[in-house]
Amino acid sequence: MAYGLPEISGETVPYDPHPLEHYNVAPGTRILIRSERDGNFALDPVLWGYSPQWWTKAPMINARSETAATGKMFSKLWRSGRAIVPADGWYEWKKTGSRKQPYFIYRSDGSPLFMAAIGHAPFDTDHGQEGFVIVTAPSNQGLIDIHDRRPLVFDTESALSWINEKTSPEDAADLAEKHALPESDFSWYPVSAKVGNPHNQGQELIKKIDEPLA
């Protein structure tokens, strides 16, 4: 994921005058996410990953929008831990035979992305390995040629509704089903395989390259 920090409201939030330029954000790191806490906007660094004490497998980093609202694992987070991950785009790997090629995916009009997330709130408290996950949806149209899942991305209005503490779990499910941005709003191009190593950072990671031959 290439990570920026766009505004979703004119409200006062914690502010860092230095721009965030993380071009290769990896699971297991802390990411600034937006939520609503006690009627105010909040911005907190939260672990990307969710592993409750009884969980014996690797930490989860995604939750399916089709089942998260009602499933055992995520229903509590869906009810009281909705958040937004702001970003400029994300990476997906397209597999062709034995070869995998990374792509950078972004909004065609250059607007920021507001990815739906759920996690263990309140986010200003350290919950150990119980951080947050990004909510995903099935890919359709051309994007499915890259990957069969994609982050659930909202426009500004829907993002604000998603994190609103007064939004019911049912209304949040309706937002996820009916108000996520369609695949037609996105564009993508191949980028360097260096994005496969989270130690690699820098703007060159989102530079378009000639797609290797299959």
N, C-alpha and C positions, 0 to 999 in steps of 0.2 A: 504494500500500500504506500502510495506517495501521500504525504500528510501535510496539510496546511491548517489554518485556523480561521476560516471565514466567519463573519458575523451572521447570526440568524435573528437578531433583534437589536433594537437601539437601546435596550436596557443596560444598566451598568453591570459589568462582570469583571472578574479579575483580569488584569491586562499586563502583558509583558511587551515592552516596546521593541524587543528584538524579534524579528520574524522567525517563525518555525520553518525550518527547511530540512525535514526528515524525508528522504527519498526512498527509504527502504525499511519501513516499520515492520517488525517481526512479532509474531505471537510470543508471549512470555515477557514482553517489555511493558512499561507503563506509558499509557497514552492519555492525553488530555481529552476528556469527554464532557459533554454538556448535559445537564439534567436540570430539573426544577426541584428545589428543596425549600419547604416552608413558604411557598409562593414566590420565591425568588430564583433567578437563574444562577446556576452554580457551574464551576469549571474545576474539575479535579483530575489529577493524574491517577489512573486506575490500571491495574494489571489486565492485559489482554489474555484472558484464559479463565476457565472456571472449573474448579475441581473440589467439590464438597468432600468432607472428611471420609465419607463412606465410599467414595469413588476410587477404584483401584486401577483405572486405566490412565492414559495420558490426558492432560487437561483439555477440555473442549474449547474450541475457539469460535464455533458457529452454532447457531440454532435454526432449525427449519421453521419458517413462518407458518407452515401448514399444521404443525403439531405443538409448537412451543407454548401456546396459550393454555393448553389443556393437559399437556404431558406432565408426568411426575417430576421430571428434572427441572423444568423451566417455568412452570405455571406461577410460582411465587414471584419469580423475577419479572415475569410479564406483568403481573398485577402491580408491583410496587417498585420496580427497578428499571424503568424504561429510560433510555438515554440516547444521545446522538453522538456519533463519531464524525467530526468534520474532516474532509479530505479533498484533495484535488483529483484523485483517481485511485485505481487499484490495479494490481497485477493478477493475471491468470495465465496458466500454462496450458498450451494446446498440445495434445499428444497426437503425433502422426507416426504410426508404426512404433519404432523404438526411439524416435526423436521427440523431444519436448522443447517447444519454443514459447518463451514468455511474451505476453502482450501487455501494453499499458492501456487501460480503459478509462475513459473520461467523458464528461458531458460535452456534446457536440458544440453547444453554444458557449463553452468556456465557464459556465456557472459552477460554483462549488457544489460538492456532494455532501449530503447529510444522510449518513448511513444509520439505519435503525440498529440499536443495541439494547441489550438487557443485562442486568448484573445485580450483584448483591449491594443494595443500598442500606444505609446512606454512604455515598461515595467519598465522603471526607473521613471515613474510618477505614483502617487497614483490616481487611478480612482474610489476610493470608492468601491462599491460592484461590479464594472465591472472588474473582474479579468480574469481568464482563465477557460477553460473547457478541458477535455481530449476527444479526438476523438475516437469513438468506431466503431467496425465493427461487423457483425453477426458472431456467433460462428458456427463452423462446426466440423465434425469428433468427436473425443472423448470429446473435451472441451465443447461441447454443453450439455453434461451430467451434467456439473457443472453450467453453466449459458449460456443464449442465446446471450449475448453480451460480447465483450472483448475489451480491449484497442488496438488501432492500434499501432503496434510495428514495428520499422524499424531497419535494420542493420545500420552500421556507414555511409556508402555511401549514402543511401537513407535519413537518418536523416539529413545529411548535405545539401542535395538537398532540403529537406522539408523546412528548415529554410532560405535557400538562398533567399535574397530579389529579385533576378532576376528571380526566379522561378514563372511562371505565375499561376494564379488560376487553369487554365486548366491542366497544368503540375502537379500541386499539387494533383488535383483530380486523375490523372493517377497514381501517386505514391501511393495514398491511395488505389486505386482499384487493382493495379497489383504488388506492391512491398512491401506490408506489409508481415511480417514473417508469415508462415503458422502455423496452430495449431500443426503440427507434430514437430515443433521446441521447444515445451514447455512440461514441466512435472509438476505434482502437487501432493500434499499429504494433508491429513487433519491436521489441527492445532487446538489449544485451542480456545474455544469460548470466551476467554478473549479479543480477538481482537475486539469484538463488543463494547468495551468500550475504547474510544480514550485516556482516562487517563492512560490506561495500556500501558507500553512501555517495551522494553527489548528484548534481543535476544531469550528468551524462547518462544516468540510469534510465531517464525517461525520454532520451533522445531516440528518434525513429531510426531503425536500421533496415537494410534490405533483408527481406525474409529469406532465410536459407532454403535451398531446394530440398524437397522431400527426399 
